[in-house]
Amino acid sequence: MNIHRASDPQKRILHRLKISRGHLEKVIRMIEDDTYCIDVLHQLQAVESGLRETGHVVLENHLKSCVADAIGKGKKDEAISEIMQVFKRGG
């Protein structure tokens, strides 16, 4: 059952990462072609946005599966601490 829960989010995550990779490849081509800086910045924003949204999907999946399981096993504080460390590092 845990494998089934991870399957759909995994497909969504991979799909989003491939889209971000396509955006990043376009940025590389734009730099190689000496594209106008503002256009490059717009494309970089698309990469950042895509990765941010991918992170949201990963976090949602983690909360629904790993954190829910940890809470069920009485490890709520450890699960919360782990998530807080992610946000402290990424800030």
PyMOL commands that set and color helices and strands:
alter all, ss='L'
color gray80, all
select helices_A, chain A and resi 2-32+37-72+76-90
alter helices_A, ss='H'
color red, helices_A
deselect
rebuild
show_as cartoon
